[in-house]
Amino acid sequence: MLSLSRLLSAKDSTYEVLPTTSNDENHHSKNGHTPHHTPPTSLKDVLTSRIVRRSGPFFLALFLFLAFSRVREYLEKKPYHGLPTYKEIFEYEKRLPQHKVDLQWPEGKDGRFLRFSTPYHNIGFNNQLQDILMSAQLAYMSNRAYVFQPYMWNISNPEPVQLEGKHYRTNIIPLNAFLEGPAAGGRYGPGTGFSKNGERAPWEAPRSVSYDWYDEICPPERRTYLDTGELRKKLGVIEEDRGPASTTKEILVAFSAYLREIDDTCVTLTGDHVFTFR
């Protein structure tokens, strides 16, 4: 029998075959094959194997703990705030870069603006969106900043409204909550302006501004009010109940040509709507 000190010696990689017995010799002589002897495993290998097997779960738990700690640290530094609230979007609209008095013409204190004082209400969202886009297009073709406003279901009551006796919904929604781009204050790009005769100009078309900024940059004494109904008659725009109605393109061309030519900077359209959905 081998001693324990010999198993732990530096030469544990050299195995010593135990002496064969007479039965082994008989077995060799009967089968004609040399018997195979499995060398014994060293105690060091046995102990190492047990340590690895038992420490595996520990190292796995340590890795998961460290990974979780790093993730928690990252989330604490950059918390998730979710979607912006309507209040935050209103604040964003107030901070639009075109809301400054020192900008070059046709923006700033000497800019050109077009406001529609009679918004649609008590109609579906799709009709209001259509009116917003068409009004913004008219302002763009007039070389004026479109004065945008929130989506409003009922302009006489700012409280939430109940539709068909069922669910309540917000009555006033900021425009940038569902629309972006030039109509909501985005840029048109260089060379998108219009001259008085309707030709392209080298400057950039004025960006849309909010109702609040219009009230600040255009005091009452600076405003020009134009009645839409009277302007229709003056421009020869035919309404639907007076014969074959003018097309949307004809309305855009007629109104924009007039609004480009006048020098009044703060123009407000009152009375009837420019575009109807009848």
C-alpha positions in Angstrom: 0.0 0.0 0.0 1.3 3.4 -1.0 1.8 5.9 1.8 0.0 9.3 2.0 3.3 11.2 1.8 4.1 9.5 -1.5 0.8 10.5 -3.0 1.4 14.1 -2.1 5.0 14.1 -3.4 6.1 16.3 -6.3 6.2 13.2 -8.5 2.5 12.6 -8.2 2.2 12.6 -12.0 4.2 9.3 -12.2 2.0 6.4 -11.5 3.2 3.1 -10.3 1.4 -0.1 -11.4 0.5 -2.4 -8.6 1.9 -5.9 -8.8 -0.2 -8.3 -10.8 -1.7 -11.3 -9.2 -1.7 -14.8 -10.4 -5.3 -14.3 -11.5 -4.2 -11.5 -13.8 -1.5 -13.7 -15.3 -4.0 -16.4 -15.8 -6.4 -13.9 -17.4 -3.6 -12.7 -19.7 -2.7 -16.2 -20.8 -6.3 -17.2 -21.4 -7.4 -14.1 -23.4 -4.2 -13.2 -25.0 -4.5 -9.5 -24.0 -2.5 -7.4 -21.7 -4.7 -6.3 -18.7 -5.4 -2.5 -18.4 -4.8 -1.0 -15.0 -6.4 2.5 -14.3 -3.9 4.6 -12.4 -5.2 6.0 -9.1 -6.2 9.8 -8.9 -4.0 11.9 -6.7 -5.4 13.5 -3.6 -4.5 17.0 -4.9 -6.6 16.4 -8.0 -9.5 15.2 -5.8 -9.3 18.2 -3.5 -9.0 20.7 -6.4 -12.0 19.2 -8.2 -14.1 19.4 -5.0 -13.1 23.1 -4.4 -14.1 24.0 -8.0 -17.4 22.3 -7.8 -18.3 23.8 -4.4 -17.0 27.4 -5.2 -18.8 27.6 -8.6 -22.2 28.8 -7.1 -20.3 31.3 -4.9 -18.6 33.0 -7.9 -21.8 33.0 -9.9 -23.6 34.7 -7.0 -20.8 37.2 -6.7 -21.0 38.0 -10.4 -24.7 38.6 -10.3 -24.4 40.8 -7.3 -21.8 43.0 -8.9 -23.8 43.2 -12.2 -26.9 44.2 -10.3 -25.0 46.8 -8.4 -23.7 48.4 -11.6 -27.2 48.5 -13.2 -28.7 50.0 -10.0 -25.9 52.7 -10.0 -26.6 53.5 -13.7 -30.3 53.8 -13.1 -29.8 56.1 -10.1 -27.6 58.4 -12.1 -30.0 58.5 -15.1 -33.6 57.9 -13.8 -36.3 57.2 -16.3 -38.9 60.0 -16.2 -41.4 58.5 -18.6 -43.2 60.4 -21.3 -43.3 64.3 -21.0 -46.4 65.7 -19.4 -48.6 68.3 -21.2 -47.2 70.9 -18.8 -43.7 70.1 -19.8 -44.6 70.3 -23.5 -46.2 73.7 -23.0 -42.9 74.8 -21.3 -41.0 73.4 -24.3 -43.1 75.5 -26.7 -42.5 78.6 -24.7 -38.7 78.0 -25.0 -38.7 77.7 -28.8 -35.6 79.5 -30.3 -37.7 81.7 -32.5 -39.3 83.3 -29.5 -36.7 86.1 -29.4 -36.9 89.7 -30.2 -33.4 90.1 -31.6 -33.8 87.7 -34.6 -33.4 88.8 -38.2 -36.3 89.7 -40.4 -38.8 88.1 -41.1 -38.6 86.9 -37.5 -38.0 88.8 -34.3 -39.5 92.1 -33.3 -40.0 93.2 -36.9 -41.2 89.8 -38.0 -44.3 88.9 -40.0 -47.1 86.9 -38.3 -50.5 85.4 -39.2 -52.9 84.4 -36.5 -56.3 82.8 -36.9 -58.6 84.0 -34.1 -61.5 81.6 -34.8 -60.3 78.1 -34.2 -62.4 75.1 -34.9 -63.9 73.4 -31.9 -66.4 70.7 -31.1 -65.3 68.8 -34.2 -63.2 65.7 -34.6 -59.5 65.6 -34.3 -58.9 64.8 -38.0 -60.8 68.0 -39.0 -58.8 70.1 -36.6 -55.6 68.6 -37.8 -56.6 69.4 -41.4 -57.3 73.0 -40.4 -53.9 73.3 -38.6 -52.0 72.1 -41.6 -53.9 74.2 -44.2 -53.6 77.3 -42.0 -49.8 76.7 -41.6 -49.5 76.3 -45.3 -51.3 79.6 -45.9 -49.0 81.4 -43.5 -45.9 79.8 -45.2 -47.0 80.9 -48.6 -47.7 84.4 -47.2 -44.1 84.6 -45.9 -45.5 84.9 -42.4 -45.0 82.9 -39.2 -48.0 80.7 -38.4 -49.3 81.4 -34.9 -50.2 77.9 -33.6 -52.4 77.1 -30.7 -53.3 73.9 -28.7 -55.8 71.4 -29.8 -59.1 72.4 -28.1 -62.3 70.5 -27.9 -64.3 73.3 -26.2 -62.8 76.8 -26.3 -65.3 78.1 -23.7 -64.4 75.7 -20.9 -60.9 74.7 -20.1 -61.9 71.8 -17.8 -61.8 68.1 -19.0 -64.8 67.2 -21.2 -67.0 64.0 -21.2 -67.7 62.6 -24.6 -71.0 60.9 -25.2 -71.6 60.5 -21.5 -68.7 58.1 -21.2 -65.0 58.8 -20.8 -63.4 62.1 -19.8 -60.7 63.6 -21.9 -58.3 66.6 -21.7 -59.9 69.6 -23.2 -56.6 71.4 -24.2 -53.6 69.5 -25.6 -50.4 71.2 -26.7 -49.7 71.0 -30.4 -46.3 69.4 -30.0 -47.8 66.5 -28.1 -49.0 65.0 -31.5 -47.4 67.1 -34.2 -43.9 68.2 -35.1 -42.3 70.0 -38.0 -42.8 73.5 -39.4 -46.5 73.8 -38.4 -45.4 73.2 -34.7 -42.4 75.4 -34.7 -39.8 73.4 -36.7 -37.5 74.9 -39.3 -38.3 75.1 -43.0 -34.7 75.3 -44.2 -32.6 77.8 -46.2 -34.1 79.4 -49.3 -37.7 78.6 -48.4 -38.9 82.2 -48.0 -41.2 84.1 -50.5 -40.9 87.5 -52.0 -43.9 89.8 -52.4 -44.5 88.5 -56.0 -44.5 84.9 -54.8 -41.0 83.9 -56.0 -38.6 82.0 -53.9 -36.3 84.2 -51.7 -32.9 83.4 -50.3 -34.0 83.7 -46.7 -35.6 81.0 -44.6 -39.3 81.1 -44.1 -40.3 82.4 -40.7 -40.9 79.6 -38.1 -44.3 79.1 -36.4 -44.7 80.7 -33.0 -47.1 80.1 -30.1 -50.1 82.2 -29.2 -48.3 83.4 -26.0 -45.4 84.7 -28.0 -47.7 86.5 -30.5 -49.4 88.3 -27.6 -46.0 89.4 -26.4 -44.3 90.4 -29.7 -47.5 91.9 -31.2 -49.2 94.3 -28.8 -52.7 95.4 -29.6 -51.7 98.6 -31.3 -49.5 96.8 -33.7 -52.2 94.3 -34.9 -54.2 94.4 -38.1 -57.6 92.6 -38.1 -59.0 91.3 -41.4 -62.4 89.9 -41.6 -62.3 86.6 -43.6 -65.7 87.0 -45.1 -65.0 90.5 -46.4 -61.6 89.3 -47.7 -63.3 86.5 -49.6 -65.5 89.0 -51.4 -62.5 91.3 -52.1 -60.4 88.4 -53.5 -63.3 86.9 -55.5 -63.3 83.6 -53.5 -66.6 81.9 -54.1 -68.3 80.1 -51.2 -70.1 76.9 -51.6 -73.6 78.2 -51.1 -73.1 80.9 -53.8 -72.3 78.7 -56.7 -69.3 76.5 -57.7 -67.0 76.9 -54.8 -63.4 77.9 -55.2 -60.9 75.1 -54.8 -58.5 74.9 -51.9 -55.6 75.8 -54.2 -57.5 78.9 -55.5 -58.1 80.0 -51.9 -54.4 79.5 -50.9 -53.2 81.4 -54.0 -55.6 84.3 -53.5 -55.2 84.8 -49.8 -51.4 84.3 -49.7 -50.8 86.8 -52.6 -52.8 89.5 -50.7 -51.1 88.7 -47.3 -47.6 88.8 -48.9 -48.2 92.2 -50.4 -49.4 94.1 -47.4 -46.8 95.5 -45.1 -48.7 95.0 -41.8 -46.6 92.7 -39.7 -49.1 91.3 -37.1 -52.2 90.1 -39.1 -55.1 88.4 -37.4 -57.9 86.8 -39.4 -61.3 87.1 -37.8 -64.8 86.0 -38.5 -65.4 83.0 -40.8 -62.9 80.2 -41.3 -60.7 80.4 -44.4 -61.2 76.7 -45.0 -64.5 74.9 -44.4 -65.4 71.2 -44.2 -68.9 71.5 -45.6 
